[in-house]
Amino acid sequence: MEPNAVFDAFKVALICILWYICSASGNIIGKLVLNEFPYPMTVTMIQLLSASVYLGPILRVMNVPHTGSVPKRYYMTMIIPLAFGKFIASVSAHISMWKVSVSYAHTVKATLPLFTVILSRILLGEKQTYPVYFSLLPIIGGVLIATLTEVSFDIVGLGSALIATVGFSVQTIFSKKCLKETGLHHLRLLVLLSRLATLCFLPMWFLFDFRKILHQERMVEENKMFAPVFLLLLDGFFNMLHNIFAFTVIAMVAPLSYAVCNATKRIVIIGASLVFLRNPVTAANIIGMIIAVFGVLLYNKVKYKFVMF
């Protein structure tokens, strides 16, 4: 292997490790926050606000180019709906994390390929090969096993995780469409969506969570707000880093390699949550998680081997 190839491989591996650390840390911190401070919308708003504030200066330091342009009519037909979807998916993800264990929430999110295939067929008319459809069966089977044996099962948690997965799937499909049609840099699209989502849903946050938080007199009187606020800010920071590393890996590797890296990230998050949060699991529950993640890896391999052009 040439020296440049070795260096590139090392750089990708290092970025992936940082990506996994930030993602696992953010999920664990998010769960700790929600256990003591059950306001999923506030956690989402802090993450969006963190991306809105931090990413601007970071992109200038990284010298990310201002490519492409967004026509005014495109805001109403694509950008604002994407921002809305980003907010709803994020809030749903945090509700699921609040209601069920991190490991189970991410096992349910392993169904992302299933929803991507279904929605791509419905919305864009894309067809897949039979091997791709069959590769989805282990994902479905693994999630079913994990669900039936989940110790902390909660129907709201399951429903929220599924809504979040559908939301992220729709975002993935239309974000790619948006990037292709506008020529925007992916990180600049991320900043734009984060800022719009923050601006659009700030009134909703004031109406719901902010008013409830103000009535948390016990926490204020007993000075118990410092820890949740600190963890919220830390969670927002890790989420911002997670997005930067994820998009960097997307830009550096082939789609199949990224898909495998993303599936590996889910394994790291599930494993880290089991170790650090010590949520109760059964042997069958772990087997279901393993089957689901294996199904994701199988889907990725089959998808890019038999993809129809």
PyMOL commands that set and color helices and strands:
alter all, ss='L'
color gray80, all
select helices_A, chain A and resi 3-36+40-61+72-99+102-109+112-124+130-135+137-148+155-182+186-214+217-221+226-252+255-276+283-305
alter helices_A, ss='H'
color red, helices_A
deselect
rebuild
show_as cartoon
